[in-house]
Amino acid sequence: MRDGRGRVKKSPAAHPRAACRSRPDFPEQRTGFPHPEGNRRLFVGVGRAGVVELATVAQSSGRIGGPLDRVTVRGVVKAYGATMALRGVDACVEAGRLALVEGANGSGKSTLLGVIGAVIQPTSGSVVYEPARPDRSAVRAEIGWLSHESLTYPDLSGRENVELVARIHGMGTGDAWARVEERFQLGAFAMRAVRTCSRGQRQRIALARALVHAPSLVLLDEPTAGLDRAGVDRLISVIREEIARGAGVVVVSHEPRVFAEIADDHIVMERGRIV
């Protein structure tokens, strides 16, 4: 088929990603990875074509939902050109538990967090989410993420940043703000543009934004950055609360002693491997 200028138009289905999305299941011989067993799992793998393949096992109950109970990383490799960020990593994050990830700069901690959070595509290996979600967007809806940088919108107020995320998740903004305002002690500073706030204040706003929708998987990358002693104590209390309500929590930190008492699982990384 040709467009108005006589150029040949390509069918969207011809693209490997489009073809990938069009198939509900991927047999073992196509992906090179074991086909998932059971009916509550989403299998994420990388096929020979180098694209992420999402295979959802048929659900007996039809609708997929509810909080994530477990995320399992199996043999994950992530390469950036000649640089190997992850080298055959196996890990598991479970509901109601805190996994503490530590290691030197460049050891692969943040890359592993990105793989778990479905924002970094592994070069090979698999990530299994239980119960299953139909696609990566549905997985991300269950995630609360605090990046090493706050990534807040600088010209919006702290409150507007939080309410924006609340609206994305279909929440009433008034109720959502009322829940986080006291919990994170968001004072008058949260009513002005974030760019005018201190590093610690931005961190508190970012944490409130990450948790406003009560995610079942909480990913925190260097959450103590910019916090004073009182702020760190408040952060520990919040993490305890998240674990108590059943969320799976992953903390990446250069200060493992801060979280040692509350961590259930310890993951030590070195040059892209768990040691």
C-alpha beads as a LAMMPS data file, in Angstrom:
LAMMPS data file: protein, C-alpha beads

275 atoms
274 bonds

1 atom types
1 bond types

-500.0 500.0 xlo xhi
-500.0 500.0 ylo yhi
-500.0 500.0 zlo zhi

Masses

1 110.0

Atoms # bond

1 1 1 0.000 0.000 0.000
2 1 1 1.283 3.503 -0.868
3 1 1 0.577 6.857 0.813
4 1 1 -0.336 10.121 -0.935
5 1 1 3.279 10.724 -1.897
6 1 1 3.706 7.311 -3.489
7 1 1 5.766 5.897 -0.623
8 1 1 5.255 2.325 0.509
9 1 1 3.434 2.159 3.861
10 1 1 4.505 -0.606 6.226
11 1 1 1.934 -2.630 8.085
12 1 1 2.223 -2.124 11.897
13 1 1 1.985 -5.895 12.401
14 1 1 5.242 -6.324 10.472
15 1 1 7.209 -4.729 13.311
16 1 1 8.523 -7.372 15.760
17 1 1 7.087 -5.507 18.762
18 1 1 3.651 -5.311 17.143
19 1 1 3.796 -8.986 16.294
20 1 1 4.867 -9.733 19.849
21 1 1 1.877 -7.913 21.293
22 1 1 -0.540 -9.677 18.953
23 1 1 0.179 -13.127 20.410
24 1 1 -1.279 -14.020 23.819
25 1 1 1.179 -16.844 24.541
26 1 1 4.761 -17.637 23.644
27 1 1 5.714 -21.323 23.578
28 1 1 9.042 -22.333 25.019
29 1 1 10.702 -22.913 21.650
30 1 1 10.015 -19.312 20.578
31 1 1 11.268 -17.489 23.656
32 1 1 13.994 -19.823 24.851
33 1 1 12.556 -19.558 28.379
34 1 1 10.350 -22.003 30.294
35 1 1 6.663 -21.440 29.842
36 1 1 5.114 -20.355 33.182
37 1 1 3.042 -22.867 35.100
38 1 1 -0.170 -22.120 36.951
39 1 1 -2.740 -19.440 36.150
40 1 1 -1.645 -16.436 38.229
41 1 1 1.616 -15.401 36.609
42 1 1 2.884 -12.913 34.055
43 1 1 6.019 -14.116 32.291
44 1 1 8.409 -11.476 30.993
45 1 1 11.290 -12.725 28.881
46 1 1 13.536 -11.753 26.018
47 1 1 13.245 -13.723 22.800
48 1 1 15.814 -14.214 20.066
49 1 1 14.586 -11.046 18.369
50 1 1 15.676 -9.076 21.442
51 1 1 12.226 -7.792 22.392
52 1 1 10.424 -8.242 25.673
53 1 1 7.701 -10.842 25.367
54 1 1 4.734 -10.818 27.710
55 1 1 2.903 -14.101 28.035
56 1 1 -0.190 -14.194 30.190
57 1 1 -1.536 -17.589 31.156
58 1 1 -5.288 -17.904 30.740
59 1 1 -7.141 -16.825 33.840
60 1 1 -9.949 -19.006 35.134
61 1 1 -11.536 -16.021 36.866
62 1 1 -11.182 -13.672 33.892
63 1 1 -10.126 -10.360 35.479
64 1 1 -6.581 -9.934 36.778
65 1 1 -6.177 -7.719 39.820
66 1 1 -5.244 -7.373 43.429
67 1 1 -1.861 -6.560 44.925
68 1 1 1.381 -8.149 43.804
69 1 1 2.377 -11.022 46.082
70 1 1 5.785 -11.787 44.630
71 1 1 8.300 -10.674 42.012
72 1 1 10.892 -13.244 40.932
73 1 1 13.971 -12.313 38.915
74 1 1 15.642 -15.255 37.181
75 1 1 19.004 -15.211 35.457
76 1 1 18.698 -11.572 34.418
77 1 1 21.465 -10.076 32.321
78 1 1 21.536 -6.406 31.341
79 1 1 24.172 -5.095 28.942
80 1 1 24.730 -1.530 27.788
81 1 1 26.916 -2.130 24.786
82 1 1 30.098 -3.732 26.109
83 1 1 29.233 -2.844 29.711
84 1 1 27.553 -5.592 31.733
85 1 1 25.344 -3.974 34.385
86 1 1 23.776 -7.259 35.545
87 1 1 25.285 -10.717 35.159
88 1 1 22.817 -13.573 35.705
89 1 1 20.996 -12.117 38.716
90 1 1 18.419 -14.138 40.682
91 1 1 16.289 -12.363 43.301
92 1 1 12.849 -12.483 44.887
93 1 1 10.701 -9.753 46.432
94 1 1 7.760 -10.864 48.556
95 1 1 4.771 -9.067 50.050
96 1 1 5.238 -7.898 53.618
97 1 1 9.045 -8.091 53.495
98 1 1 11.876 -5.610 53.078
99 1 1 14.723 -6.493 50.709
100 1 1 17.812 -4.339 51.291
101 1 1 20.128 -3.976 48.285
102 1 1 23.652 -2.736 48.935
103 1 1 26.917 -2.481 47.051
104 1 1 29.477 -0.058 45.679
105 1 1 28.770 2.502 42.971
106 1 1 28.341 0.773 39.623
107 1 1 27.552 -2.618 41.148
108 1 1 24.129 -2.785 39.434
109 1 1 21.807 -1.841 42.306
110 1 1 19.723 0.775 40.488
111 1 1 19.646 -1.330 37.327
112 1 1 18.192 -4.234 39.295
113 1 1 15.592 -1.876 40.761
114 1 1 14.657 -0.741 37.252
115 1 1 14.259 -4.335 36.077
116 1 1 12.024 -5.178 39.048
117 1 1 10.024 -2.012 38.400
118 1 1 9.387 -2.924 34.745
119 1 1 11.117 0.183 33.366
120 1 1 14.393 -1.436 32.259
121 1 1 14.273 -4.209 29.689
122 1 1 16.681 -7.045 30.480
123 1 1 18.998 -8.275 27.759
124 1 1 18.131 -11.825 28.786
125 1 1 16.505 -13.634 31.677
126 1 1 12.993 -13.299 33.053
127 1 1 10.872 -11.441 35.607
128 1 1 7.739 -13.134 36.921
129 1 1 4.975 -11.110 38.607
130 1 1 2.413 -12.912 40.756
131 1 1 -0.524 -12.610 40.399
132 1 1 -0.249 -11.842 36.716
133 1 1 -0.948 -8.556 34.994
134 1 1 -1.897 -8.282 31.312
135 1 1 0.982 -5.928 30.483
136 1 1 3.784 -3.825 31.929
137 1 1 1.510 -0.807 32.450
138 1 1 -0.676 -2.861 34.752
139 1 1 2.425 -3.925 36.692
140 1 1 3.560 -0.324 37.054
141 1 1 0.166 0.656 38.464
142 1 1 1.037 -1.429 41.542
143 1 1 4.427 0.243 42.033
144 1 1 5.417 3.213 44.179
145 1 1 8.849 4.469 43.138
146 1 1 11.208 6.904 44.810
147 1 1 14.173 7.564 42.534
148 1 1 17.599 8.728 43.652
149 1 1 16.544 12.074 42.165
150 1 1 13.113 13.278 43.296
151 1 1 11.904 13.769 39.667
152 1 1 9.158 16.085 40.885
153 1 1 7.784 18.772 38.566
154 1 1 9.743 21.844 39.728
155 1 1 7.185 24.502 38.759
156 1 1 4.293 22.709 40.443
157 1 1 3.776 22.899 44.162
158 1 1 4.372 19.847 46.319
159 1 1 0.639 19.425 46.717
160 1 1 0.071 19.669 42.962
161 1 1 2.717 16.990 42.386
162 1 1 0.953 14.626 44.779
163 1 1 -2.533 15.393 43.444
164 1 1 -1.391 14.824 39.853
165 1 1 -0.362 11.253 40.691
166 1 1 -3.583 10.752 42.681
167 1 1 -5.633 11.710 39.618
168 1 1 -3.611 9.354 37.415
169 1 1 -4.599 6.528 39.765
170 1 1 -8.260 7.593 39.770
171 1 1 -8.232 8.912 43.345
172 1 1 -10.006 11.909 44.802
173 1 1 -7.376 14.605 45.208
174 1 1 -8.757 16.073 48.438
175 1 1 -8.793 12.767 50.305
176 1 1 -5.435 11.746 48.851
177 1 1 -3.774 14.947 50.018
178 1 1 -5.329 14.724 53.475
179 1 1 -3.835 11.239 53.931
180 1 1 -0.268 12.181 53.027
181 1 1 -0.118 15.723 54.420
182 1 1 0.023 14.640 58.045
183 1 1 1.804 11.344 57.452
184 1 1 4.785 13.023 55.785
185 1 1 4.507 16.315 57.674
186 1 1 4.097 18.360 54.532
187 1 1 3.867 21.905 55.861
188 1 1 3.617 25.270 54.166
189 1 1 6.584 24.434 51.929
190 1 1 4.375 21.957 50.026
191 1 1 2.175 24.818 48.843
192 1 1 4.915 26.530 46.884
193 1 1 6.871 25.551 43.761
194 1 1 9.052 22.509 44.370
195 1 1 12.079 24.282 42.882
196 1 1 12.047 26.578 45.936
197 1 1 12.164 23.655 48.397
198 1 1 15.230 22.192 50.076
199 1 1 16.597 18.768 49.116
200 1 1 15.024 17.160 52.161
201 1 1 11.658 18.807 51.518
202 1 1 11.671 17.599 47.913
203 1 1 12.477 14.106 49.149
204 1 1 9.471 14.128 51.489
205 1 1 7.199 15.331 48.676
206 1 1 8.540 12.630 46.354
207 1 1 7.974 9.926 48.976
208 1 1 4.409 11.110 49.563
209 1 1 3.797 11.045 45.817
210 1 1 5.229 7.531 45.516
211 1 1 2.972 6.125 48.243
212 1 1 -0.230 8.123 47.762
213 1 1 -1.974 5.249 45.918
214 1 1 -0.991 2.564 48.482
215 1 1 1.143 0.497 46.055
216 1 1 1.778 -3.175 46.724
217 1 1 5.407 -2.906 45.540
218 1 1 7.516 -0.045 46.935
219 1 1 10.916 0.689 45.343
220 1 1 13.162 3.189 47.130
221 1 1 16.500 4.247 45.620
222 1 1 18.704 6.004 48.224
223 1 1 15.650 7.244 50.183
224 1 1 17.753 8.868 52.939
225 1 1 19.335 11.367 50.510
226 1 1 18.874 14.899 51.821
227 1 1 17.085 13.842 55.020
228 1 1 18.151 14.949 58.487
229 1 1 18.063 12.608 61.485
230 1 1 14.387 13.317 62.164
231 1 1 13.613 12.736 58.493
232 1 1 15.407 9.391 58.509
233 1 1 13.484 8.314 61.622
234 1 1 10.238 9.284 59.899
235 1 1 11.270 7.316 56.810
236 1 1 11.937 4.182 58.887
237 1 1 8.477 4.523 60.463
238 1 1 6.879 4.835 57.029
239 1 1 8.701 1.739 55.748
240 1 1 7.555 -0.229 58.799
241 1 1 3.983 0.859 58.067
242 1 1 4.257 -0.189 54.430
243 1 1 5.546 -3.629 55.410
244 1 1 2.820 -3.991 58.030
245 1 1 0.073 -3.324 55.486
246 1 1 1.545 -6.049 53.248
247 1 1 3.616 -4.186 50.667
248 1 1 6.821 -5.661 49.317
249 1 1 9.581 -3.085 49.796
250 1 1 12.990 -2.857 48.107
251 1 1 15.512 -0.321 49.414
252 1 1 18.760 0.495 47.607
253 1 1 21.121 2.240 49.995
254 1 1 24.722 3.197 50.658
255 1 1 23.758 3.300 54.330
256 1 1 22.723 -0.312 55.012
257 1 1 23.115 0.102 58.773
258 1 1 20.122 2.447 58.789
259 1 1 17.859 -0.365 57.559
260 1 1 19.626 -3.393 59.024
261 1 1 17.176 -3.868 61.896
262 1 1 14.065 -3.918 59.714
263 1 1 15.430 -5.728 56.634
264 1 1 14.177 -9.276 56.061
265 1 1 16.411 -10.033 53.077
266 1 1 19.869 -8.716 52.222
267 1 1 21.117 -8.518 48.634
268 1 1 24.783 -7.582 48.261
269 1 1 25.902 -6.727 44.741
270 1 1 29.351 -6.569 43.220
271 1 1 30.082 -5.899 39.538
272 1 1 26.607 -6.881 38.426
273 1 1 26.402 -10.079 40.482
274 1 1 24.822 -10.984 43.816
275 1 1 27.534 -12.168 46.205

Bonds

1 1 1 2
2 1 2 3
3 1 3 4
4 1 4 5
5 1 5 6
6 1 6 7
7 1 7 8
8 1 8 9
9 1 9 10
10 1 10 11
11 1 11 12
12 1 12 13
13 1 13 14
14 1 14 15
15 1 15 16
16 1 16 17
17 1 17 18
18 1 18 19
19 1 19 20
20 1 20 21
21 1 21 22
22 1 22 23
23 1 23 24
24 1 24 25
25 1 25 26
26 1 26 27
27 1 27 28
28 1 28 29
29 1 29 30
30 1 30 31
31 1 31 32
32 1 32 33
33 1 33 34
34 1 34 35
35 1 35 36
36 1 36 37
37 1 37 38
38 1 38 39
39 1 39 40
40 1 40 41
41 1 41 42
42 1 42 43
43 1 43 44
44 1 44 45
45 1 45 46
46 1 46 47
47 1 47 48
48 1 48 49
49 1 49 50
50 1 50 51
51 1 51 52
52 1 52 53
53 1 53 54
54 1 54 55
55 1 55 56
56 1 56 57
57 1 57 58
58 1 58 59
59 1 59 60
60 1 60 61
61 1 61 62
62 1 62 63
63 1 63 64
64 1 64 65
65 1 65 66
66 1 66 67
67 1 67 68
68 1 68 69
69 1 69 70
70 1 70 71
71 1 71 72
72 1 72 73
73 1 73 74
74 1 74 75
75 1 75 76
76 1 76 77
77 1 77 78
78 1 78 79
79 1 79 80
80 1 80 81
81 1 81 82
82 1 82 83
83 1 83 84
84 1 84 85
85 1 85 86
86 1 86 87
87 1 87 88
88 1 88 89
89 1 89 90
90 1 90 91
91 1 91 92
92 1 92 93
93 1 93 94
94 1 94 95
95 1 95 96
96 1 96 97
97 1 97 98
98 1 98 99
99 1 99 100
100 1 100 101
101 1 101 102
102 1 102 103
103 1 103 104
104 1 104 105
105 1 105 106
106 1 106 107
107 1 107 108
108 1 108 109
109 1 109 110
110 1 110 111
111 1 111 112
112 1 112 113
113 1 113 114
114 1 114 115
115 1 115 116
116 1 116 117
117 1 117 118
118 1 118 119
119 1 119 120
120 1 120 121
121 1 121 122
122 1 122 123
123 1 123 124
124 1 124 125
125 1 125 126
126 1 126 127
127 1 127 128
128 1 128 129
129 1 129 130
130 1 130 131
131 1 131 132
132 1 132 133
133 1 133 134
134 1 134 135
135 1 135 136
136 1 136 137
137 1 137 138
138 1 138 139
139 1 139 140
140 1 140 141
141 1 141 142
142 1 142 143
143 1 143 144
144 1 144 145
145 1 145 146
146 1 146 147
147 1 147 148
148 1 148 149
149 1 149 150
150 1 150 151
151 1 151 152
152 1 152 153
153 1 153 154
154 1 154 155
155 1 155 156
156 1 156 157
157 1 157 158
158 1 158 159
159 1 159 160
160 1 160 161
161 1 161 162
162 1 162 163
163 1 163 164
164 1 164 165
165 1 165 166
166 1 166 167
167 1 167 168
168 1 168 169
169 1 169 170
170 1 170 171
171 1 171 172
172 1 172 173
173 1 173 174
174 1 174 175
175 1 175 176
176 1 176 177
177 1 177 178
178 1 178 179
179 1 179 180
180 1 180 181
181 1 181 182
182 1 182 183
183 1 183 184
184 1 184 185
185 1 185 186
186 1 186 187
187 1 187 188
188 1 188 189
189 1 189 190
190 1 190 191
191 1 191 192
192 1 192 193
193 1 193 194
194 1 194 195
195 1 195 196
196 1 196 197
197 1 197 198
198 1 198 199
199 1 199 200
200 1 200 201
201 1 201 202
202 1 202 203
203 1 203 204
204 1 204 205
205 1 205 206
206 1 206 207
207 1 207 208
208 1 208 209
209 1 209 210
210 1 210 211
211 1 211 212
212 1 212 213
213 1 213 214
214 1 214 215
215 1 215 216
216 1 216 217
217 1 217 218
218 1 218 219
219 1 219 220
220 1 220 221
221 1 221 222
222 1 222 223
223 1 223 224
224 1 224 225
225 1 225 226
226 1 226 227
227 1 227 228
228 1 228 229
229 1 229 230
230 1 230 231
231 1 231 232
232 1 232 233
233 1 233 234
234 1 234 235
235 1 235 236
236 1 236 237
237 1 237 238
238 1 238 239
239 1 239 240
240 1 240 241
241 1 241 242
242 1 242 243
243 1 243 244
244 1 244 245
245 1 245 246
246 1 246 247
247 1 247 248
248 1 248 249
249 1 249 250
250 1 250 251
251 1 251 252
252 1 252 253
253 1 253 254
254 1 254 255
255 1 255 256
256 1 256 257
257 1 257 258
258 1 258 259
259 1 259 260
260 1 260 261
261 1 261 262
262 1 262 263
263 1 263 264
264 1 264 265
265 1 265 266
266 1 266 267
267 1 267 268
268 1 268 269
269 1 269 270
270 1 270 271
271 1 271 272
272 1 272 273
273 1 273 274
274 1 274 275
